[in-house]
Amino acid sequence: MASEKTTCASLYTIKTQFFSVILIKDLKFQDDEGHFIFETLEEQADLLNMTVSSILCQQFPPSLSYQQCFVKAILKKCEENNFEICDELYESYTMLIGRSNEVSEVCYKTYFISPDECITLQESTQMISHGTTGLCTWQAAKYLTEWAIENKQILKDKHVLELGSGLGLTGLVISKFCCPSTYTFTDCHENVLRTLRKNVTLNTVQESSSENDYCNKQKCGKTENDDNSYCEFSDTDGSITRIKHLDWEEFTEQEVKDLGSDVILASDVVYDDRLLEPLVKVLSSLLSSSSSVAYVSSTIRNDTTFSKFLDVLDTKSICWQEVKNVPTPVFYYNKDVAIKLLKLSSQ
Ligand SMILES: C[S@@+](CC[C@H](N)C(=O)[O-])C[C@H]1O[C@@H](n2cnc3c(N)ncnc32)[C@H](O)[C@@H]1O
């Protein structure tokens, strides 16, 4: 049997994996010595209390089908290994199966940065939905976020702007841990911007101890159906978070100039050949101030598309270099496909 300390660490690992909804086949049910973390009835109850039966799961549930598969996988492992199974485990599974006819297109994923710090995002259950790839968080965003956590000094007191932000993991973590002066999320898709606004609200309101701390609530104050093209949140420490509609295919130089950014970030925006020219055009405009710098992280799914991106950067005289230091892992994601982080500048 595993020591109490090892079991606690393993339970934390499973909890973070469960809430970030990693593939069931990748869940780490055994500790480093090969012991299952739910060998005893007590451990099984603890595991449920930290996952499907927790308050966090009631408030911000991963998809129902994921919860069902999670409990089913534990039951299966217990049966295969002849562990005595606690009643709560059967009850939990029966209860989840009984809800099978509930249909929900949205679910939540909670990304733990440490045992006490996390970001919760509303995400789609599909990788592509409503005609966009922006309603779920991609590996390159997790990589860029890990890089940011380790390179706070590059972002501190800076005006940071993100292109193709998607649902906001990178920006929310940076706003929370890296003290930028302003953080501007941008995207072009209506549903993405709406969900992003919900996610910024969700993570800012949670932190606030009183309604007044969250002065942005009044300032932003938008409802579900309001125009999504711009909203602004301000924090008690003076930092400002903005969400702005910005379409790489339809922007004006003035619009980009008004954004005034020192550091530009983007993740998983290099995937469609047709978007490479517009993307580089907006990068070129943003980098026209010689002190600005951009960091773009990309999952290399297609070498040809990535090479084309580098070619277009060259034609616009944007200098690039690969940032080779791999950041310390914080999140769970598939590491089999290469992710590259490029630093871009106009000099
Ligand atoms: C693959 S998703 C990546 C989202 C997020 N950065 C991540 O890594 O999780 C690509 C994002 O680029 C945005 N996008 C695509 N075309 C765009 C355009 N023309 N202008 C602005 N954003 C665009 C999409 O809406 C989507 O949010």
The ligand as an SDF file (V2000), in Angstrom:
LIG
                    3D

 27 29  0  0  0  0  0  0  0  0999 V2000
   -6.9800   26.9710  -33.1030 C   0  0  0  0  0  0  0  0  0  0  0  0
   -7.7940   28.3110  -32.3310 S   0  0  0  0  0  0  0  0  0  0  0  0
   -6.6130   28.7430  -31.0860 C   0  0  0  0  0  0  0  0  0  0  0  0
   -7.2700   29.4100  -29.9060 C   0  0  0  0  0  0  0  0  0  0  0  0
   -6.3140   29.6730  -28.7380 C   0  0  0  0  0  0  0  0  0  0  0  0
   -5.2900   30.6200  -29.1090 N   0  0  0  0  0  0  0  0  0  0  0  0
   -5.6920   28.3720  -28.2730 C   0  0  0  0  0  0  0  0  0  0  0  0
   -4.5290   28.1010  -28.6160 O   0  0  0  0  0  0  0  0  0  0  0  0
   -6.3640   27.6230  -27.5550 O   0  0  0  0  0  0  0  0  0  0  0  0
   -7.5770   29.6690  -33.5070 C   0  0  0  0  0  0  0  0  0  0  0  0
   -8.1730   30.9790  -33.0440 C   0  0  0  0  0  0  0  0  0  0  0  0
   -7.9100   31.9790  -34.0430 O   0  0  0  0  0  0  0  0  0  0  0  0
   -9.0950   32.7310  -34.2610 C   0  0  0  0  0  0  0  0  0  0  0  0
   -9.0950   33.2400  -35.6480 N   0  0  0  0  0  0  0  0  0  0  0  0
   -9.2000   32.5330  -36.7890 C   0  0  0  0  0  0  0  0  0  0  0  0
   -9.2180   33.3540  -37.8470 N   0  0  0  0  0  0  0  0  0  0  0  0
   -9.1010   34.6130  -37.3660 C   0  0  0  0  0  0  0  0  0  0  0  0
   -9.0740   35.9170  -37.9680 C   0  0  0  0  0  0  0  0  0  0  0  0
   -9.1920   36.0630  -39.2800 N   0  0  0  0  0  0  0  0  0  0  0  0
   -8.9500   36.9760  -37.1730 N   0  0  0  0  0  0  0  0  0  0  0  0
   -8.8500   36.8320  -35.8240 C   0  0  0  0  0  0  0  0  0  0  0  0
   -8.8890   35.6380  -35.1920 N   0  0  0  0  0  0  0  0  0  0  0  0
   -9.0170   34.5420  -35.9520 C   0  0  0  0  0  0  0  0  0  0  0  0
  -10.2290   31.7280  -34.0370 C   0  0  0  0  0  0  0  0  0  0  0  0
  -11.4630   32.3480  -33.7350 O   0  0  0  0  0  0  0  0  0  0  0  0
   -9.6820   30.9130  -32.8700 C   0  0  0  0  0  0  0  0  0  0  0  0
  -10.0250   31.4820  -31.6330 O   0  0  0  0  0  0  0  0  0  0  0  0
  1  2  1  0
  2  3  1  0
  2 10  1  0
  3  4  1  0
  4  5  1  0
  5  6  1  0
  5  7  1  0
  7  8  2  0
  7  9  1  0
 10 11  1  0
 11 12  1  0
 11 26  1  0
 12 13  1  0
 13 14  1  0
 13 24  1  0
 14 15  1  0
 14 23  1  0
 15 16  2  0
 16 17  1  0
 17 18  1  0
 17 23  2  0
 18 19  1  0
 18 20  2  0
 20 21  1  0
 21 22  2  0
 22 23  1  0
 24 25  1  0
 24 26  1  0
 26 27  1  0
M  CHG  2   2   1   9  -1
M  END
$$$$
